[in-house]
Amino acid sequence: MSHDEDFFEPSSWDERYSSPDKMWSGNANPQLVAEAGRLEPGTALDLGCGEGGDVIWLARQGWTATGADFSAKGLERAAAHAAEAGVAERCDWWQVDARTFEAGGRTFDLVTTHFLHPPEGSITEVVRRLAPAVAPGGHLLVVGHAPSATFHHHDEKRLRAMWHSADLVPVLEELGGFEVLVAEERPRTVTRDGREMEIEDATLLARHTA
Ligand SMILES: C[S@@+](CC[C@H](N)C(=O)[O-])C[C@H]1O[C@@H](n2cnc3c(N)ncnc32)[C@H](O)[C@@H]1O
């Protein structure tokens, strides 16, 4: 199967993570550093953790971090990177599909997800599923690519999977028990294939007040 034929399924990501090269930089995502850097470390869940850069950063800051992803190959890589970084004992791993995620009574002081982009706007359903995993007083941080002309080369399905932070606010309002602290698009410059690109991180940060 080619990458783009079934971009939204675990087989496609397993194939990507089976290539010999690292896919991501291994650096933590900037909105995680900006927001979790202000919080007292506790327990964290990173859904769609990929190769584990954010989980390793959290562990280094003193969090006990669970990396979750639907790709077994991604999780294998993340666990290997955590061992290389010397933080394996602060990390654990959970193979789970965000589209059917159920916290099952587990709660975390921070629940975070970066660049997950499930199909057709279903990020709202993912947020609905993640909310019960946030401990009282804990935080939910959801970051993705806001749609923009920068991504014009993506196919329709991938474009429709991008979202704005404001799309997520009504879900938390409906659920209740959350105070929205940040709902904004944060611009930044990235380099892809040697070219500088302007993108915007759609960023939602909320605190579980109940
Ligand atoms: C673009 S990568 C981002 C990885 C990491 N969060 C980062 O920012 O570097 C998206 C990740 O989400 C995972 N993913 C995509 N859809 C998923 C789903 N429905 N459930 C769980 N993981 C998913 C992929 O396997 C991949 O590791």
Ligand as a Chemical Component Dictionary entry (heavy atoms), coordinates in Angstrom:
data_LIG
# 
_chem_comp.id                   LIG 
_chem_comp.type                 NON-POLYMER 
_chem_comp.pdbx_formal_charge   0 
_chem_comp.three_letter_code    LIG 
# 
loop_
_chem_comp_atom.comp_id 
_chem_comp_atom.atom_id 
_chem_comp_atom.alt_atom_id 
_chem_comp_atom.type_symbol 
_chem_comp_atom.charge 
_chem_comp_atom.model_Cartn_x 
_chem_comp_atom.model_Cartn_y 
_chem_comp_atom.model_Cartn_z 
_chem_comp_atom.pdbx_ordinal 
LIG C1  C1  C 0  2.008  13.559 12.050 1  
LIG S1  S1  S 1  2.439  12.314 13.191 2  
LIG C2  C2  C 0  2.805  13.266 14.659 3  
LIG C3  C3  C 0  3.675  12.543 15.641 4  
LIG C4  C4  C 0  4.005  13.346 16.923 5  
LIG N1  N1  N 0  2.808  13.693 17.668 6  
LIG C5  C5  C 0  4.764  14.591 16.567 7  
LIG O1  O1  O 0  4.199  15.684 16.659 8  
LIG O2  O2  O -1 5.927  14.477 16.182 9  
LIG C6  C6  C 0  0.835  11.624 13.567 10 
LIG C7  C7  C 0  0.921  10.418 14.514 11 
LIG O3  O3  O 0  -0.397 10.096 14.895 12 
LIG C8  C8  C 0  -0.595 8.705  14.751 13 
LIG N2  N2  N 0  -2.017 8.536  14.444 14 
LIG C9  C9  C 0  -2.689 8.981  13.344 15 
LIG N3  N3  N 0  -3.986 8.663  13.442 16 
LIG C10 C10 C 0  -4.133 8.017  14.639 17 
LIG C11 C11 C 0  -5.245 7.442  15.309 18 
LIG N4  N4  N 0  -6.476 7.435  14.754 19 
LIG N5  N5  N 0  -5.051 6.875  16.522 20 
LIG C12 C12 C 0  -3.809 6.846  17.085 21 
LIG N6  N6  N 0  -2.711 7.356  16.488 22 
LIG C13 C13 C 0  -2.878 7.942  15.278 23 
LIG C14 C14 C 0  0.345  8.257  13.631 24 
LIG O4  O4  O 0  0.689  6.897  13.741 25 
LIG C15 C15 C 0  1.528  9.187  13.861 26 
LIG O5  O5  O 0  2.466  8.597  14.746 27 
# 
loop_
_chem_comp_bond.comp_id 
_chem_comp_bond.atom_id_1 
_chem_comp_bond.atom_id_2 
_chem_comp_bond.value_order 
_chem_comp_bond.pdbx_ordinal 
LIG C1  S1  SING 1  
LIG S1  C2  SING 2  
LIG S1  C6  SING 3  
LIG C2  C3  SING 4  
LIG C3  C4  SING 5  
LIG C4  N1  SING 6  
LIG C4  C5  SING 7  
LIG C5  O1  DOUB 8  
LIG C5  O2  SING 9  
LIG C6  C7  SING 10 
LIG C7  O3  SING 11 
LIG C7  C15 SING 12 
LIG O3  C8  SING 13 
LIG C8  N2  SING 14 
LIG C8  C14 SING 15 
LIG N2  C9  SING 16 
LIG N2  C13 SING 17 
LIG C9  N3  DOUB 18 
LIG N3  C10 SING 19 
LIG C10 C11 SING 20 
LIG C10 C13 DOUB 21 
LIG C11 N4  SING 22 
LIG C11 N5  DOUB 23 
LIG N5  C12 SING 24 
LIG C12 N6  DOUB 25 
LIG N6  C13 SING 26 
LIG C14 O4  SING 27 
LIG C14 C15 SING 28 
LIG C15 O5  SING 29 
# 
